[in-house]
Amino acid sequence: MNVASLMYHDVVDVGADDASGFPGPSAASYKLHWPEYEAQLARLSATGLRFPRVDAADAFAADACLLTFDDGGASAVAAARALDTLGMRGHFLVTGARVDSPGFCSAADLRALAAAGHVVGSHSQTHPADISRLPAAQLAAEWRDSVARLSGVLGTQVDVASIPGGFYSPAVAASAFDSGIRYLFTSEPTTRVVRRGEAWLIGRYALQRGMGPDAAAAFAQGTGIARQRQWLLWNLKKPAKRWAGPAYRWLRRRSFGGS
């Protein structure tokens, strides 16, 4: 089974990178400016694809594409309104401990997203630097606490999540599934959907600042070599992420001008 899924983060005004979501230049590389985002949505709409919820009966059909938004930054409600005008549904994956914090969604925002027909899910409780390295008890708490927090806000059980930082491992997935997650988005750039019992693992293609509307359409439709290029880059850096750990994160911060 296959489906194209796109991974967004925050959408910000020019010069206001830290207004929504996690601060810093590394996080900012995944934050689109509003004209970029709106142009991408218009181009995606023109493809003729559908943009449903992952829990819809035909979510994995050949003409479907799933839109996800990680972190739970304050721009989520405005980003969702842009989806609404085009009949699209989004999946807003929220860091539980950041709800009602400056720069992030409030509880009322999350209820508004759900009321508009969008999916609100978990992005872990604290967004640890590398969730795959956590001890089992701490890993379980990341999923359990975020699911409890968000389910309490929404008044309904949360069963959709994404893995923070792209640090997938079988243990991370198993812990998420144990907490009640049925649909788990990874950062693996693939259309392949893998079933794990009653749950599903779903890969995604990442949109970053500077990517044009045609790139978003290429990820969604599988045209050109956009998917293959991102797959290659992902797999080239995967060993560094896995084995270098803190050294990789330090080098990444330095490459974006951080300290």
ABEGO torsion letter per residue (X at the ends): XBBBBBBBBBBBBBGAAAABEBBEAAAAAABBBAAAAAAAAAAAAAAGBBBBBAABAAAABAABBBBBBBGGBAAAAAAAAAAAAAGBBBBBBBBAAABGBBGBBBAAAAAAAAAAGBBBBBAEAAGBABAAABBAAAAAAAAAAAAAAAAAAAGBBBABBBBBGGBBBAAAAAAAAAAGBABBBBABBBABBBBBEABBBBBBBBBBBGBBAAAAAAAAAGBEAAAAAAAAAAAAAAAAAAAAEAAAAAAAAAAAGBX
